[in-house]
């Protein structure tokens, strides 16, 4: 703790240069062929109908399945699908990761390992920060880069799988959830939009959708974890055995909409069923969920995988099945296709012999599995001769891709406080800077979980050296746990500097998969360190927080010695540069919180309580901005800028909406089910809202315009307010523009009734944008 560093700019620039690209661009190597089937150089393939690319995929798959023995069929039901040499079919790994960049697991084999000549891929900010951009096109561009780099790695012969188990579109229901960082946040509308943009991007579809053809998947997306999965380990409950009690109401308008959108609009080729049970039934054994809902109601056409070892839990831990064979039967008949793990490889044949499973159950699963592999072009011969065959190592960690990672970090970072316009700091007048905190110079912390090896990393400390000649750095405490602090040294350098930047927060030791948080405050003595430094500094300090989930920083929000607060999430490989650019005004922050920041006493609410809506009788306050009725540290959608933006409704095409019911519909004056409204009436009731947005400040900036709808009084299970649209604009100083929103009443103004039916209520509504601008309209039947 006594060590402290006096860093001159030139020395730190040298260290940055040393963290150069990890991709080995060695053109002299002999490129191995990627694994594929139907090699035209093998004469035997000409007799295989499954190799005939002129046939529909359904017929090709049928031909392939008829050629397999029972043992060969069973070998394909697990994530490590065995090779079938006699048919020229290579080994295939179904499990690959691409949450915010192509990633490899470090303790298990996945489709990409980064153990060849390609050692890295572009590492974007963790999803929760990316969501803070509220920019669908940006999300699409990120996913398109991820899909491109994944295909390039495959083409270089350094991948054995093209099915990526991303995105995570569970709702960030409880602020303690360790994996909330992986999600787009707490709002189902926002999460649905993210799901569609990501899936279309990574799979190679257009932004608008509808342009994909069979055999042309760039990569395969997999929306996870279906469904109501948002607990790792809390108070003796763990994700492997947790039975989530979810009302039909909450299921319909909170938990399921992102998955519905992922399938219906995104056309995802994969779904993962979650570990947990919902109302007593394991997700992977739920026929109503996987077959009747996903495939039947939503029209899913793809494969369904279990989470890893989830099938074994159904018998061994959850005791839902009475034998391994019954567990196998439960999942296959429910509609699951592939098991991450080896349980189906070990027990399916016995299940067939005991009459629990028929061969037709296996064939159904194989049809879905081989269809996706064929849609990826893996049965079309040498991929270099087909679509995407030109992608190579030159398309990995390219300058364009790394610039995009920086752009996302810049646009996602949220300015939470800026007292007396402390920020941005003057580049010319800031001669010395003290950088203090355990997160200031740790590259790994920037990445979050499910991260691959980045092209390079720039820490906050490294980023700030580009702006100030004289910097002193001290960690303050050895790790973010901050069990002890060296405040005397931190105070000394704080007193001597023109300004102080504290880089604090969390890391994967406090929040991650299998680890939920126990509290909502900064760990250990971080708060004590911040206060001491802030009190000693010449001027108000700047606090930068690296964390996924929210933290109660009320002490900093109200402390006059803390002038600026930035939430930077886990900002990815270029995060340190983005933070520095914002602090010194080379970028105007425009991120907005995709989650509510709750007070620290919210931990009194049990994590296991899955209800969204408040219950005044029991004192349950509700969850997320849509229903929560308690105090907030920061609101969903909150975010400051170095400019001020003003709004005005300049045109709304309707002030009264009349919706026509079917003649057979029950006449209820208060509400009507959406299914009872004539579809033509829904279409005709759509209306436009045009909002004028003006940058009143002196600095250009990107700004997200969020449109909400609210009731006069929330009640009967209605949200307090609901996000119904968002768009981003870039405006120069004093510039203004109009933003157009289309409102679909049957989609945007409906909520779930207690039985899960989507209904629209009559009465007054208000469109709201910003703090004060509102427009009232009414709905009648």
VOKE-397115 format. One line per field, with one value per residue (C-alpha): x, y, z. Coordinates in steps of 0.25 Angstrom, whole numbers, plus 5000, padded with zeros to 4 digits. Example, Ala and Ser with C-alpha at 12.3 -4.5 7.8 and 13.67 -1.06 7.14 Angstrom:
VOKE-397115
xx [5049  5055]
yy [4982  4996]
zz [5031  5029]
//
This chain:
VOKE-397115
xx [5000  5012  5015  5011  5014  5019  5016  5021  5013  5024  5025  5011  5010  5021  5012  5000  5009  5013  4998  4998  4989  4988  4984  4996  4995  5005  5002  5013  5006  4999  4984  4976  4963  4951  4942  4931  4923  4921  4935  4933  4947  4942  4934  4925  4918  4912  4902  4898  4885  4888  4900  4891  4890  4879  4870  4862  4868  4857  4859  4874  4872  4863  4872  4884  4875  4871  4886  4889  4889  4883  4896  4900  4887  4889  4903  4898  4889  4900  4908  4920  4914  4923  4929  4922  4934  4927  4918  4929  4923  4933  4932  4924  4923  4910  4915  4921  4920  4918  4911  4919  4930  4934  4939  4945  4943  4955  4952  4944  4944  4936  4935  4946  4958  4968  4979  4984  4989  4977  4978  4967  4955  4948  4943  4931  4926  4918  4903  4897  4906  4903  4888  4890  4893  4878  4882  4877  4885  4898  4894  4892  4905  4912  4905  4909  4924  4923  4917  4927  4939  4933  4932  4946  4951  4944  4949  4963  4961  4961  4947  4939  4926  4917  4906  4907  4899  4896  4889  4884  4871  4866  4860  4869  4858  4866  4878  4886  4886  4901  4898  4889  4902  4900  4886  4880  4874  4860  4850  4844  4841  4856  4861  4852  4858  4872  4869  4864  4875  4886  4880  4878  4893  4900  4892  4895  4881  4878  4875  4860  4860  4855  4867  4873  4873  4875  4889  4893  4894  4906  4906  4895  4889  4883  4873  4875  4870  4856  4850  4849  4863  4870  4876  4889  4890  4883  4879  4881  4874  4882  4879  4880  4868  4860  4846  4841  4827  4822  4808  4802  4801  4816  4820  4812  4816  4830  4837  4833  4832  4848  4847  4835  4842  4854  4847  4836  4844  4858  4856  4867  4872  4874  4868  4873  4864  4868  4872  4861  4847  4835  4823  4828  4832  4847  4848  4855  4844  4832  4825  4815  4827  4836  4826  4813  4818  4832  4829  4814  4810  4823  4827  4841  4849  4862  4869  4867  4878  4879  4888  4900  4896  4882  4876  4884  4878  4864  4866  4878  4875  4861  4855  4845  4848  4849  4860  4871  4863  4850  4858  4863  4849  4843  4853  4852  4837  4836  4843  4858  4868  4882  4888  4900  4907  4907  4894  4887  4899  4899  4884  4877  4879  4874  4862  4859  4861  4852  4841  4842  4847  4844  4853  4844  4846  4861  4859  4850  4862  4872  4864  4865  4880  4884  4875  4883  4896  4892  4886  4900  4906  4914  4909  4911  4926  4938  4933  4943  4935  4922  4916  4925  4936  4945  4945  4959  4968  4968  4954  4957  4962  4961  4963  4948  4944  4952  4947  4933  4937  4941  4929  4920  4927  4927  4912  4908  4915  4905  4908  4901  4905  4912  4911  4914  4918  4931  4932  4938  4952  4960  4971  4980  4978  4979  4994  4993  4984  4983  4977  4972  4965  4966  4959  4968  4978  4973  4970  4962  4952  4948  4943  4932  4928  4927  4938  4948  4962  4962  4970  4976  4972  4973  4970  4965  4979  4985  4974  4976  4991  4988  4982  4991  5006  5007  5000  5001  4994  4991  4981  4976  4973  4979  4966  4952  4948  4956  4957  4968  4972  4984  4977  4989  4996  4984  4981  4995  4994  4980  4985  4996  4988  4979  4968  4965  4959  4954  4952  4944  4933  4932  4937  4935  4939  4926  4916  4916  4910  4908  4910  4899  4902  4899  4897  4896  4907  4922  4930  4938  4944  4943  4933  4942  4953  4945  4940  4954  4960  4949  4950  4965  4965  4967  4954  4942  4946  4941  4936  4936  4929  4932  4920  4909  4898  4894  4900  4894  4904  4894  4906  4913  4901  4899  4913  4918  4932  4929  4926  4925  4920  4921  4916  4924  4919  4929  4933  4941  4955  4954  4947  4959  4960  4945  4945  4957  4951  4938  4945  4953  4942  4946  4932  4919  4913  4899  4897  4884  4882  4875  4872  4867  4877  4871  4874  4882  4871  4864  4872  4860  4852  4854  4861  4852  4840  4837  4826  4827  4815  4814  4806  4802  4796  4810  4818  4824  4829  4829  4841  4847  4842  4829  4824  4833  4827  4839  4851  4861  4876  4875  4863  4862  4866  4874  4886  4892  4900  4909  4898  4883  4873  4858  4846  4833  4821  4819  4809  4801  4791  4781  4775  4764  4765  4753  4755  4745  4742  4738  4723  4725  4734  4729  4725  4734  4734  4747  4756  4756  4765  4774  4770  4755  4759  4757  4770  4767  4763  4777  4783  4775  4777  4792  4796  4809  4815  4826  4835  4844  4857  4867  4881  4881  4896  4909  4914  4910  4905  4897  4884  4874  4860  4851  4836  4827  4812  4806  4792  4786  4787  4794  4785  4779  4792  4796  4810  4813  4819  4824  4834  4828  4839  4853  4862  4876  4879  4893  4891  4901  4900  4887  4882  4868  4861  4848  4847  4835  4829  4818  4809  4802  4791  4789  4804  4809  4797  4793  4796  4794  4782  4783  4780  4791  4782  4787  4777  4775  4768  4759  4762  4772  4787  4799  4811  4823  4837  4847  4843  4831  4826  4813  4802  4788  4780  4768  4764  4749  4743]
yy [5000  5009  5008  5020  5024  5037  5036  5045  5045  5039  5027  5024  5026  5015  5006  5008  5005  4992  4987  4986  4977  4963  4958  4951  4956  4946  4944  4933  4923  4911  4914  4901  4898  4901  4889  4887  4875  4872  4874  4874  4868  4855  4847  4840  4853  4854  4842  4849  4857  4865  4871  4876  4891  4892  4884  4891  4890  4881  4871  4871  4869  4858  4850  4852  4847  4835  4831  4831  4819  4821  4823  4833  4841  4841  4846  4859  4862  4868  4881  4873  4867  4855  4854  4844  4841  4831  4843  4853  4861  4867  4869  4881  4889  4896  4905  4918  4932  4946  4954  4967  4962  4948  4941  4928  4921  4918  4906  4898  4895  4904  4907  4918  4917  4928  4917  4918  4930  4938  4943  4953  4960  4973  4975  4984  4990  4981  4980  4989  5000  4998  4999  5012  5018  5015  5014  5002  5004  5005  4991  4986  4990  4984  4971  4971  4973  4961  4952  4957  4954  4941  4936  4941  4933  4921  4923  4924  4910  4914  4911  4898  4905  4916  4916  4927  4926  4941  4951  4950  4957  4954  4965  4972  4970  4971  4981  4970  4960  4957  4955  4968  4974  4964  4969  4982  4986  4986  4990  4979  4989  4993  4979  4974  4985  4981  4966  4969  4978  4969  4956  4963  4968  4955  4947  4955  4961  4975  4985  4985  4970  4960  4959  4946  4934  4919  4916  4931  4932  4940  4934  4928  4935  4929  4937  4933  4929  4925  4929  4937  4934  4945  4939  4933  4930  4937  4933  4918  4919  4916  4916  4901  4898  4911  4910  4924  4927  4936  4942  4941  4956  4958  4947  4953  4968  4967  4953  4948  4960  4960  4946  4948  4959  4951  4940  4948  4960  4956  4942  4936  4922  4918  4919  4914  4909  4913  4905  4909  4904  4913  4910  4896  4892  4892  4902  4891  4881  4891  4887  4899  4908  4902  4896  4902  4916  4918  4909  4910  4924  4931  4923  4919  4911  4908  4899  4900  4897  4894  4903  4894  4882  4887  4873  4866  4875  4871  4858  4859  4873  4877  4863  4866  4853  4840  4835  4839  4833  4841  4854  4851  4848  4861  4870  4863  4863  4877  4882  4883  4879  4879  4877  4885  4874  4859  4855  4852  4844  4836  4833  4834  4820  4814  4823  4818  4803  4806  4812  4826  4832  4828  4830  4840  4849  4849  4851  4863  4869  4865  4872  4885  4884  4880  4891  4901  4896  4896  4910  4914  4908  4897  4886  4894  4890  4899  4912  4920  4918  4923  4935  4941  4933  4946  4949  4947  4951  4965  4966  4964  4975  4985  5000  5001  4991  4997  5011  5005  5000  5014  5020  5011  5014  5029  5028  5019  5026  5033  5047  5046  5059  5072  5082  5096  5091  5085  5076  5077  5080  5090  5084  5096  5100  5086  5085  5073  5062  5052  5038  5030  5017  5002  5002  5013  5003  4989  4985  4973  4981  4989  4976  4970  4956  4947  4955  4950  4954  4969  4975  4984  4991  5006  5008  5021  5024  5022  5030  5042  5043  5048  5060  5064  5065  5062  5051  5044  5031  5023  5011  5016  5001  4989  4983  4988  4980  4991  4985  4995  5008  5016  5030  5038  5035  5037  5050  5055  5054  5060  5072  5075  5073  5083  5072  5058  5047  5035  5022  5013  5003  4988  4976  4962  4958  4965  4962  4951  4938  4930  4942  4951  4964  4964  4979  4992  5000  5002  4990  4991  5005  5011  5021  5026  5027  5036  5045  5047  5050  5059  5067  5069  5073  5087  5086  5077  5063  5055  5041  5030  5017  5004  4994  4987  4987  5000  5005  5014  5026  5036  5041  5045  5051  5061  5063  5077  5073  5063  5071  5061  5046  5037  5023  5016  5001  4992  5000  4990  4991  5006  5009  5017  5026  5029  5033  5042  5049  5052  5057  5067  5070  5063  5056  5061  5050  5046  5032  5029  5019  5006  5002  5009  5012  5008  5012  5002  4997  4991  4979  4976  4972  4957  4954  4942  4950  4950  4960  4973  4980  4987  4981  4991  4981  4974  4987  4981  4993  4987  4986  4995  5009  5003  4999  5003  5012  5015  5025  5025  5029  5031  5029  5020  5028  5038  5045  5058  5065  5077  5083  5085  5079  5084  5077  5081  5073  5080  5070  5059  5053  5049  5053  5043  5028  5020  5005  4996  4983  4970  4968  4955  4963  4964  4979  4984  4999  5000  4991  4981  4970  4973  4960  4966  4978  4977  4977  4988  4997  4994  4998  5010  5015  5017  5031  5040  5049  5058  5065  5077  5075  5086  5087  5099  5098  5102  5088  5078  5065  5052  5051  5040  5045  5035  5035  5030  5028  5029  5029  5040  5030  5016  5005  4992  4986  4998  5003  5017  5020  5012  5014  5014  5019  5025  5031  5037  5050  5058  5073  5084  5096  5103  5093  5087  5076  5068  5054  5045  5034  5024  5020  5006  5006  4991  4989  5001  5004  4991  4984  4970  4966  4956  4944  4949  4954  4967  4978  4993  5002  5013  5027  5038  5036  5045  5045  5050  5054  5060  5066  5075  5073  5065  5063  5057  5048  5038  5024  5020  5007]
zz [5000  5002  4987  4979  4964  4959  4944  4933  4920  4911  4921  4920  4905  4904  4913  4904  4892  4899  4899  4884  4876  4881  4867  4860  4846  4841  4826  4825  4832  4825  4827  4832  4825  4834  4837  4827  4820  4806  4801  4785  4784  4791  4780  4790  4793  4779  4784  4796  4794  4807  4800  4788  4790  4780  4789  4800  4814  4819  4809  4811  4826  4824  4815  4825  4837  4829  4827  4842  4852  4865  4872  4862  4864  4879  4878  4871  4883  4891  4890  4886  4874  4869  4856  4846  4837  4828  4823  4823  4835  4844  4859  4863  4876  4878  4890  4886  4893  4887  4897  4894  4885  4880  4893  4897  4911  4919  4926  4916  4901  4893  4878  4878  4888  4883  4884  4869  4861  4864  4879  4880  4875  4877  4891  4892  4905  4914  4909  4921  4916  4902  4905  4911  4897  4894  4879  4871  4859  4868  4874  4860  4856  4868  4865  4850  4854  4864  4853  4843  4853  4856  4842  4839  4850  4845  4831  4836  4842  4856  4860  4861  4863  4858  4868  4878  4891  4891  4894  4909  4909  4922  4930  4940  4951  4963  4965  4972  4961  4957  4942  4941  4934  4922  4919  4913  4926  4933  4922  4913  4902  4901  4903  4892  4883  4887  4884  4870  4866  4872  4865  4852  4852  4856  4847  4835  4833  4829  4840  4836  4835  4825  4816  4820  4811  4815  4815  4818  4833  4836  4850  4858  4870  4882  4891  4906  4916  4914  4924  4937  4940  4948  4961  4963  4978  4989  5003  5001  4987  4975  4960  4958  4967  4969  4966  4961  4964  4953  4951  4937  4937  4939  4930  4919  4920  4926  4925  4911  4902  4899  4895  4886  4879  4878  4870  4863  4858  4860  4854  4864  4860  4874  4888  4901  4912  4926  4938  4947  4949  4947  4955  4958  4943  4939  4927  4918  4921  4919  4906  4907  4907  4897  4887  4889  4891  4885  4873  4872  4876  4872  4860  4864  4854  4860  4870  4886  4895  4910  4918  4922  4930  4932  4927  4938  4949  4945  4951  4961  4967  4964  4966  4955  4948  4954  4946  4936  4925  4929  4929  4915  4911  4918  4910  4896  4897  4902  4889  4894  4883  4889  4903  4907  4914  4912  4919  4906  4901  4913  4915  4902  4897  4910  4909  4896  4900  4912  4903  4909  4896  4882  4870  4864  4876  4873  4858  4862  4870  4859  4848  4856  4858  4844  4838  4846  4842  4827  4829  4833  4820  4827  4818  4805  4802  4804  4810  4803  4791  4796  4803  4814  4808  4806  4821  4827  4839  4832  4837  4852  4861  4849  4851  4848  4858  4869  4866  4867  4881  4885  4879  4888  4900  4898  4895  4907  4918  4927  4934  4947  4953  4949  4960  4955  4942  4947  4935  4925  4930  4923  4915  4915  4930  4936  4939  4949  4952  4963  4959  4971  4972  4970  4957  4951  4944  4943  4929  4932  4940  4927  4920  4930  4929  4916  4910  4900  4898  4894  4882  4892  4905  4910  4925  4930  4936  4922  4915  4924  4921  4907  4914  4925  4926  4941  4947  4960  4963  4975  4977  4990  4994  4988  4982  4980  4993  5000  5013  5017  5011  5010  5011  5015  5002  4994  5002  4999  4984  4984  4991  4981  4969  4961  4960  4965  4958  4966  4959  4968  4967  4966  4957  4955  4969  4973  4962  4952  4948  4960  4969  4973  4981  4996  4997  4988  4993  4990  4995  5008  5011  4997  5002  5013  5004  4994  5005  5011  4997  4993  5006  5004  4989  4985  4976  4975  4971  4959  4963  4952  4955  4948  4951  4944  4955  4962  4974  4985  4984  4991  4999  4987  4980  4991  4995  4990  4990  4979  4967  4956  4955  4943  4942  4932  4933  4928  4916  4908  4902  4899  4911  4918  4905  4905  4920  4918  4905  4913  4925  4916  4907  4894  4895  4900  4909  4905  4911  4920  4931  4926  4940  4953  4963  4977  4991  4999  5007  4995  4999  5009  4998  4995  4982  4981  4980  4965  4966  4958  4963  4977  4988  4998  5007  5009  5007  4995  4987  4973  4963  4952  4948  4942  4956  4967  4977  4986  4987  4976  4975  4960  4951  4939  4927  4935  4929  4928  4916  4915  4907  4911  4901  4901  4895  4890  4884  4870  4865  4870  4859  4869  4883  4883  4880  4877  4876  4870  4877  4870  4871  4880  4890  4904  4906  4918  4919  4926  4917  4905  4901  4889  4883  4883  4876  4861  4854  4844  4856  4862  4849  4847  4861  4859  4861  4860  4870  4866  4876  4873  4880  4882  4887  4895  4899  4893  4890  4880  4885  4883  4890  4893  4892  4901  4899  4910  4912  4926  4932  4941  4952  4952  4957  4953  4950  4940  4940  4946  4932  4920  4910  4896  4887  4887  4876  4876  4869  4867  4869  4867  4877  4876  4865  4866  4859  4859  4863  4859  4867  4862  4873  4871  4882  4882  4884  4892  4901  4905  4918  4924  4932  4943  4934  4925  4914  4908  4909  4906  4917  4913  4919  4918  4915  4914  4905  4912  4908  4917  4931  4927  4913  4912  4902  4907  4899  4902  4898  4896  4891]
//
